[in-house]
Amino acid sequence: MTGAASLSPSILAVGLLAEGLFDWLLGLFGGAACTAGRVVVGGDVFCAGYMQQALLAGLCIGVIAPLIGTFLVHRRLAFIGETLAHTAFAGVAIGLVVGTSLASPVSPYVAALVVAVGSALLVQAIAEYTDAYGDVAMAIVLFGGFALGTVIMSLDSGGLSVGIRDYLFGSLSLVTRANVGLLVVLTATVVGTVAVTYRQLLYVTFDETAARVAGVNVRRYERLLVVLTALVVVAAMQIMGVILVAAMLVVPVAAAAQVATSFRQSLALAVVVAEVAVVAGIVVSYYFGLQESGIIVLVTIAGFVLAAGAAHLGVPERAGSLLAQVDDRRTR
């Protein structure tokens, strides 16, 4: 009892310290965002507190989505994001129904995070321990997750039908201070993990056979990659929504890969495309009242079209692009 009693004040102190640090960082970011908005956009779009939170959330998403998506696209796992997004919908449904029916403070995003991570591991388990191919395993989990979410939502009397739309399509109203804090933690976790395991993930992505020969535990890093994908999907849901969140994992990477000549260059360009799209989506949503997730995806697709056109015109030569190199290596 004494140990537990002494531990509680310590935990509280750490929590208060973390909260104070977050408020300080958010204040610094808010001032810089307001100034940058006035210079670049010519207005006070990023001077309101909720818009600063939305921008910070969007910038975090613009980093981690293409960071993980670059590995997924080159491993031919672009569909995994869609799968985990639909299973995360079941988690959102659980959080909403439990929070309403039992008056329990269950965060839909925390519930979505638990379900998405579990689903990521389930996809790997089905692919590893059955005769089902990877895309079949993803399809099974996708359909099961969305079906479960639909059934859970039907248990409610109908009061959640309006709120669920924000989770399906994304909404700036979902970007609360608590959600931004969770997103910052998830971003640090994803970036830190990739930084530590970058060489192994790169090895597994481009030459799985050689990785096995070199003693790399391929299954372990495959599991790690899908779990990181689950974290990114849930993190990006608050702005992108369940339906369009997977686009941030795929389209910026596809655009960058059209003209990139190395993996690192592809990753950097994908982040640039994603960040430009996020800022454009938030600004357009603010001034014209349009759905930010839709604008973000359309901007990334425009980036893909421009990059594909540049590659077709030989800027750089198509034969030197990263996609061409990967395709050539896999067909040998």
Sequence and secondary structure as in RCSB ss.txt:
>XXXX:A:sequence
MTGAASLSPSILAVGLLAEGLFDWLLGLFGGAACTAGRVVVGGDVFCAGYMQQALLAGLCIGVIAPLIGTFLVHR
RLAFIGETLAHTAFAGVAIGLVVGTSLASPVSPYVAALVVAVGSALLVQAIAEYTDAYGDVAMAIVLFGGFALGT
VIMSLDSGGLSVGIRDYLFGSLSLVTRANVGLLVVLTATVVGTVAVTYRQLLYVTFDETAARVAGVNVRRYERLL
VVLTALVVVAAMQIMGVILVAAMLVVPVAAAAQVATSFRQSLALAVVVAEVAVVAGIVVSYYFGLQESGIIVLVT
IAGFVLAAGAAHLGVPERAGSLLAQVDDRRTR
>XXXX:A:secstr
 HHHHHHHHHHHHHHHHHHHHHHHHHHHHHHHHHHHHHHHTSSSTTTSHHHHHHHHHHHHHHHHHHHHHHHHHHT
T THHHHHHHHHHHHHHHHHHHHHHHS     HHHHHHHHHHHHHHHHHHHHHHSS  HHHHHHHHHHHHHHHHH
HHHHTS STTTTHHHHHHH  GGG  HHHHHHHHHHHHHHHHHHHHHHHHHHHHHH HHHHHHTT  HHHHHHHH
HHHHHHHHHHHHHHHHHHHTTHHHHHHHHHHHHH SSHHHHHHHHHHHHHHHHHHHHHHHHHH   HHHHHHHHH
HHHHHHHHHHHHTTSS GGGSHHHHHHHHHH 
